[in-house]
Amino acid sequence: MSASPSPAAAPPVPPTSAPAAPAPPPKRSAVRSLLRLWPYLRPVRARFFTAAAVAVVASCLSLVIPLVLKWMVDGPVADRDPDGVWLGALAVLGLGVAEALLFGLRRWLVARPLTGVEAALRGDLFRRLQRLPVAFHDKWPSGQLLSRGTTDLSLLRMFLAFPLTFLFVNGVTVLAGFVVLLMQDWTLGLVLLVPVVPLIAGCSWFEGRYSQVARRAQDQVGDVTTVVEESVLGIRVVKGFGRHRSQARAFAVTAERLRGTELHKARLLASIWAFITVVPELAIGAALVLGTVHVADGTLSAGTLVAFLSTALALRWPVESIGFLLAMSQEAATATERYFEVMDQAEEEPGPAAAAPAPADGRRGLVFEGVRFRYPDAPEDAPPVLRGVDLHVRPGETLALVGATGCGKTTLTALVPRLHEVTAGRILLDGEDIAAMPRERLRELVSVAFEEPTLFSASVRENVLMGAAAADAGDRELRRALDVAQAGFVADLPQGPDTQVGEQGLSLSGGQRQRLALARAVVGGPRFLVLDDPLSALDVHTEALVEAALREVLRGTTALVVAHRPSTVLLADRVALLSEGRIAAVGTHQELLRSSAEYAWLMSGAAKDGTR
């Protein structure tokens, strides 16, 4: 099968309002959201837990240094023993070096596994996007999907590398530190415990507000990405109509909206940082005053006070880091939500396993029976696009589908390879309901060429052979398909069929892209061929050559061809007129000219302007 994806035409100038992402699902707690990453972490859990344990040991080593200082002040310093002071200094230096080496080991332990986790997340997202139905891609802005696969996954990698570990490590360090403080002097320790309640309340307030702003910022990053992508893909439209200033204004509005949200995030982070810094500092100041009084009274040794204050100061970083660790955790939680919003979307139903085909009912060829279709996001009161199509394309027959613009011709052709699912009725291929077929088998039987083709950033060869069902298709099949499509221009390209065509094939003309898409459709020799006005971009001379070659291909296949030109209609054995969502008439070209006023009117207009 050679169904090229629905093409992205040059987009119009985007409005000043940013494209909206689909509404997010109900809010989960940050912990519940982040727990969904566990299946990706499970394969590397041993290294991850080892790294956390190493970080805990490294962090707790900093709590040993105050104990060494206590020994030095109450011992060698009080006794004026220089050798003891040097011994204590060497111990402090050794503890510092050990702490640095352990933190380096932690980083080495998590670096490789986390890049693998990120790659697995990105790979799963890409595979899911390939399997989601066309209706999903019609609804979601591409920038929102791109931001989920880039910015959001980078946030998750940073969270797994640092905040996830250090929320645990710093928590253990603070608990161990308070045990040390209480053991040194329980009255001073209680003074430092006073800020715990306001800190918990402040962090709870911050978490609730920051999560909302973080989600809004990430959605707005997707909006900015969408605007940039549309402007780049539509650069010919922008330049052709001199719309660069309006594009710049549209981008400025979207970017300014994101800037305002980022400033809101910064204000929230600044407020919690200031709060988390000031409250413990006040407690440390109070403990210093009280401890000095105790030393003066002789109830506390100077070494114990030095050790107590050193321990309290060592705990400043684990406590003060809570603010930005929570901020990064909230951003990671919202990034996880956005990631799984895509991953939770239902994939295309694969259909039953490839077994024996369903019994044929005698109507071979391509059959539409009472086919109705409404787009999933259409308003409830909107009429369906197709309202009961009954049509039979006989085996080996070519049937042209004709109708006014917007009558549903392209929609009908998209139902055959199940790019959309019928709302009611059924479609049969040689008597077998396509809804009962595995999609892989269906798309091997049916090949599609769209009016506005999409080419990929690959060589001509790769783009054309994408339509070959057999993996070993080679030069012979390629030459045959290019000959049918009259794509002789390929030989004149710099590297012939190995020439890279560039993004969306925009280095080629519209007619050249359309001929390569036609070659892709016919390269596999499909049993059923669906062509959506495949010759609309060709000049009349090239069109005549393509039609002559295409007639040979159509003799060996059952084909449904959307046609606007009389010359294309003449390729067909019969013609079907689609009007108001139904088949209004079927017959030969001459029969319909005599019996259908609407068909005669459509063909007379097409004949006058040479197109539609």
N, C-alpha and C positions, 0 to 999 in steps of 0.2 A: 504494500500500500504506500502511497506517496502523498499523504495528506499534509500539505504545508500548513503551519499554524496560521491562524487568522491574522492577516497582516496589520501592522500598525501604520496607518496612513499618516502623512505629514499632518501633525496636529494643528488645530487652529490656535490663535493667540489665546493663552489662558486668561481667565478673568482675574480681577484683582483679588477676589476671595480665594483662599487656598482650597485645593481639592480635599475633600473630607475623607478620612479613613472610616471604615465601617465601625459602628458603635461597639465599644469594648464590652466583654461579658461582665457579669456581676463580679464585684471586687472580692478577691481572696485575700487572706492574710499573707504577709510577706513570707512567713515560714512555709505555709502550704504551697505557695507558688514555687519557692526555691526547691522544695523537696521533689518536685517533678524532674529535677536534673539528676536525681540519684541513679537512674538506670545508665546514664552516661558516665557517672563517676564510679560505678560498681567495678568495672574491669581494672581500674587503677587505684582502688581503695587502699591496697597495702602500702603503696608508696605515699599516698596522700596522708594516711593516718601516721605513717612513720615520720613524714615531714612535720605534721602537727606536734608529734611527741618531741621531736628534736627542737622545734621552736619553743615549746613549753620549757624544756630544760635550759635552753639558751636564755630565755626571758627570766627564769627564776634564778639564774646565776647572778643577775644584777642585784638580787635581794641578799646575796651572800656578802657582797662588798661592804654594806653598812655594818655587818657583824665583824668583818675584819677591821673596819675603822674603829669600832667600839673597843676591840682588843688592843689596837694600837694606842688609842687615847688613854685608856685606863691602865695600860701596861707600859710599853716602851716609852711613850711620850711622858707619862707621869713619872717614870723611873729614870728618865733621861738616858735611855739605852739606844744609841744610834744603830747598833746591829739589828735590834728588834724592829726599828722603824724601816730599815732597808728590807728586812724580811717581809714586813707587811706591805711595803710598796710593790715588791716583786709578786706577792700574792694577788694584789689588786690588778697588776698588769697581766698576770696569767689568766685571771678570771675574765678580763676584758678581751684578751686574744681568743680565749675559748668561746666566749659568747659570739664574737665576730665569725669564727670558723663554723660554729653550729648554724648560724643564720645563713651563711653561704651554702652549707650543706642542704639546708631546707629548700633554698631556692633551686639548687641543682636537682633535688628529688622531684619537685613539682613541675619544672619547666617542660620536659618532654611529654609527660602524661597530659598536661593541660592543653598543649597544642594539639594533641590527638583528640581530646574531648571537643575542642572547638571545631576541628576538622570533621568529626562525626556529626556534630550538630548542624554544621553547614551542609554536609552531604545529605543528611536526612531531609533538611528543608528543601534542598534543590530537587530531590527525588519526589517529595510530596507535591511540590509545585508542578512537576511534570504530570502527575497523576490526578490533579484536581480538575474538575470539569471546566469547560469553557465558560459556563455561567459564572463561576467564581472569578475568573480572570476578567470577565466583563465588568464585574462589580468593584473589584479592588484596584485602586490606583497603583501603578507599577512602582512609584517611588516609595510607597508604604512597604511593599514587598522587598525592595532593594535595601531599605534601611533596616529591616528585620534581619536580613542576611549579612549585613556589614556592621553597622553601628551597634545594634543590639547584641550581636555575638561578641563583639569586642568588649562591651561592658560585662558580659558574662565571663569572658576569659579573665579580665582584670579582677572580678569579684572572686573567682575561684582561686586565683593566684595569691590574693592578699587579704581582703576583708573576711572571707569565710574562715581562713585559718586564724586570723588575729582577733576576731571576735571571741573565739574559743580561748586562744592563748592569753589574751589580755584579761579575760574573765578569770582564768585560773591564776594568773599572776596577781591580780588584785586580791583574790581570796587568800592566796598564800601570803601576800604582803600584809594583810590585816591580821592574820594569825601571828606573824612576826611582830607587828606593832603591839598587839594585845599582850604578847609574851614579854615584851620589853617593859611596857607600863600600861596597864589596862585603863587607867583614867585618861591618859592622853589618847589612847586608842579609841575610846568612846567619843572623844571630841571629834576625831576624824570620821567617825561613823555618822555624825549628825547630818552631813550633806546628802546621805544616801536617798532619803525620802524625796527631797526636792529634785535631785538628779533624775530619779526614776520618773517623777511626774513631768519634768521638762522634756525628757527623751520621748515619752509617750505622746506628748503634745506635738513634738517635732516630727515624729514618725508619721502620724496621721496626715499632717499637712504636706510634708515633703513628698510622700508617695503620690498624692494627687498632682502636684506640680511636675514631678518627674515624668509621670505618664503623659501629661500634656506636652511636655517638651519633646519627648520621644516621638509622639504623633506628629508634632510640628516639624521635626527633622524629616520625617517621611514626606510631609507636604513640600518642604523646600526641595527635597530630592526629586519629587514629581515635577515641580516647575522647571528645574534645571534640565531634567531629562527631556521634557516636552520641548523646551527651547532649543536644545541641541538637535533632537531628531527633526524638528520643524524649522531648522535654520534657513532653509530655502524659502519657506513661506515668510518668515520674519524679514529676511533681507528683500525678498521680492516685493513686499508691501510696505517696506520701510517702517516696520513696527518695532524696531529695537528699543525705542523709548518706552512704549507701552509695556514691552516685555520687562524692561528694567524696573518700571514702576510695579508691575505685578510681583517681580522677585523681591523688590524692596519691602512691599507690604508683608509678604510672607516671612521674609527674613527678620523684619522688625518685630513681628509677632513672636517669633522664636526668641529674639533677643530679650524682649520683655519678660518672657517666661524664664529664661536663664538668669536674668537679674533677680527675679522673684526667688529662684532657687538660691542664689548667692546671698540674698538678705536672710532667708531662713537659716542657711548654714552659718552665716556670721552671727546670728542671734544665739543659736545653740552653742556655737563655739565659745562665744563670750560667756554665756551662762555656765558652761561646763568648766571654763577656766577660772572664773571669779569665785564660784562657790567653794571649790576645794582650797583655793588660795586663802580664803578667809578662815577656813578651818585650820589650815597649816599655821597661819599667823596666830590664831588663838592658842594652838598647841605649843607654839614656840614661846609665847608669853608665859603660859602656865608651866611649861617645862623649865624655863629659866628661873621661875619662882621656886620650883622644887629643888633645882640645883643649889640655889642660894640657901634654901632651908636645910640642905644636906640630905634630903630624902631621895635624891636622884643623882647618879654619877654623871659627870660631864660626858664620859664616853657613851653612856646610855642615851643621853639627849642627842649627841651627834649621830649615833646609829639610828635613833628614832626619826630624826629629821631627814637623814639621808635616805632611809627607807621610804618616808612619805614623799620625798622629792623623786625617788625612783618610780613611784607609782603615779606621778603626774602624767607621764606619757600614756600609759594604758588607760587612764581615766579620760584625759583630754582627747584621745583619739576616738572615743566613743562617737562623737558627733559625725566626723566624716566617714567612719566605718558604717554607721547607720545610714548615712546618706548614700554611700556606694551600695549598700545592701538593698535599700529601697529602689535605687535605679536598676539594680540587677533583678529584683523581683518584678518590676514592671516590664523589663526587657524579656524576662521569662514568660510573663503573661502574653506579651505581644508575639513571641515566638510560637507559643502553643496555641494562640488563636488561629494560626495558619495550620499547624500540625493537627489540630482537632477537627478541621474541616473534613467532611466526608469525601473520600476519593470516588472516582468513577467506579461504578459497580463493574467488576471484571467479567461478570457473566459466568455461566457454568463452566466447569472444567472441560477441556477439550476432549470430548468423547465422540461417539457416533453422532452424525448430524441428525437433526429431527426429521421425521418422515416428511417427505415432500407432499404437498396437497394437490399437485398437478398443475399449479400455476407457476411455471418457471419464468425466469427473467427477474425483473425488478418490479415489485408490486407494492402500491400504497393502498391501504384499506382504511377508509374513514379516519385519515390522519388529521389530528387536531394538535395545535401547538400554541402555547402562551409562554412568553418569557417569564422566568421565576419572579423577577422583580417588577413585573408589570402591575399597574393599579388593578384593584379588584373589579372595577367597573369597566376596564378596558376590554374591547373585543379581542378574541384570539387572533394571532397572525394568520394561522391556517385553520379553517373552519370545517374540515371534513373533506380531505383530498382523497379521491379515488382515481388511481392511474395504474396502467400496466404497460411496462416497457418489455417487449417480447425478447426472448433470447436472441442475441446477435443484432438487435435493432438499435438504431440511434434515434432518440427522441429529443426534439428541441423543445425547451420550455420557454415560453414567451409571455410577457405580461408587462403592465405599466410599472414604472419605478415605485418601489415600496410595497409591491403586492405580495412579497414573501418568497420570491424565487430563490434567493440565496439561502434563506432560512430552510426551505425545503431541501436544498442540496446538502446542507449541513446536518440534516437528520439521518442521511444515509450512512455516513461513517460514525454516527452517534456522537458528533461533537455536541449536540444537544439531544435530550431524550424527548420522545413524543409525549404530549400530554394525554392523548387518547388515540386509539386505533393502533395499527401495526404496519411494519414494513417488512416485506419478505424478499429474500434473495434465493432464487430457485426453490421457492416453497418453504424456506426456513426463516422463521421470525428472527430478525437481527437482535432483538432483545434477549433471545435465548442463546446467542453466540458468545463465545469468549471474544473480547475486544481484539486480541491479537489476531485471531483468525479472521474476524470481520475486516480488519484493516489490511490484511494481506489480500483479501478478495476485492476490496474497493480502493480505487486510487482517485485522488482529488486534485484539481488545479483551481486555484482561486483567481478572481479577476485582478486583484492587487496582490501580487506574489511577495512572499518574504524569502529573502536569501540570507544565509548566515555568514558570519565572518570566517569563511573557509574557502577552499579552492572551488573552482567550477566543478571539478570531478566529484568532490565530496558533496556538494549541493545537489548535483543531479543523481548520483548513486544513492542518496538518502531514500529515494523512492523505490529502490530495488528490494524485493522481498528476500532474494537470495543474498547471503552474506558474501558469496564469492563472485558477485557480478563484477565485470571488469571492463576492459577497453572496448570489447565488441559490443556489449550492451550500451555503453556510453556513446559510441559512434552512431549506433542505430537511433538512439533517442535524440541526439543532436541533429541527425539528418531529418527526422520527422519534424522537429521543431524549427527546421531551417536556421539553426544556430551556427552557421558557418563562421560567424565572426569570432568564435572561440579560438579558431586556429590562428587568428591575427593578434590575439592577446599576448603580452610579453612572455609568459611561460605556458601558453596554450591552455589545456584543461587544468593545469596545476596553478594557474594564476589565482591569487587571492582576490576575491571580489569586494572585500571591505564590508563594513557594518551595513546590514540590510541591503547589500548590493548596490548602494547608491553611486558607486563608481561606474555603473552601467546605465544605459538609457532604460526608459520604461518598457520599450518594446523588447530589448534584450533580456531584461529581467523576466518578462512574461514568457519569452520563448524558453528560457532555462527552466521556469516553473512547469511549462508544458512538457519539456523533456523529462523532468523529474516524475511527472504523472504517468508517462507512458513507458519509462525505462524498464519497469518490472513486468510488462505484458499482462496487466491486470484483467481479471474476468469482467469486472464492472468498473466503468469509468464515469466520473462525475466532473464535468467541466463547467465552471462558472464564468461564462463569457471570456474564454481564454485568449481571444484574439483582438480584444478591444483596443490595445495600444499599438497595433501593427498598421503600417501603411498598406494601401490596397494591393500593391504588388507583392509584398512579403506575405500578406494574408492569403493571397491566391496560391502561392507556393506552399505555405503551411497547410492549407486546406487540402491541396492535392495529396500531400504526404500523409495527412491525418486520415484521409479516406481509407487508405490501406490499413491503418491501425484499427479504425472503427469497424472494419469488416470482421475482425476477430474478437470483438468484445461487445458487451451490452452497455450502452452509453446514454447518459442523461446530460444534455448540453443546454445551459442557459444561453439564450441568444437574443441579441438586439438588432443585429444587421441581417438583412435578407440573405447576404452571402453565407453567413453562418447557418441560417435556417436551412439553406439548401444542402448542407451536409447531412441533414437528418432524413430518415425514412418517413417519419411522421412528426407532427407538431402538436403540442398541448398548450392551450391558452389558460393561464392562471389569472383569475379575476376575483377580487373580494374574498380571497382565501380559499377559493374552490376552483376546480378544473371546470372551466366554462365550455370548452369545446376541444375535440381531438380529431385530427385528420391530417391529410397532406397539406402542404403549403397552398396549393391551388384550391383545394376544397375549402379551406378556411377563408381564403380571400373571397370566395363566392358566398360562403354561408355566414360569416361572422363580421359584422360591421366594426366591432372593436379591434379585431385582429387586422382587418384591412387598414384601419386608421393607424394602428401602431406601425405596420409595415410601410405605409405611405410616408409617415414622418421619418422613419429610419432611412428609407430610400432617399429622401430629400437631403438629409444632412450627412448621410454616409455612416452614421453611428447608431445611436439609439432612436 
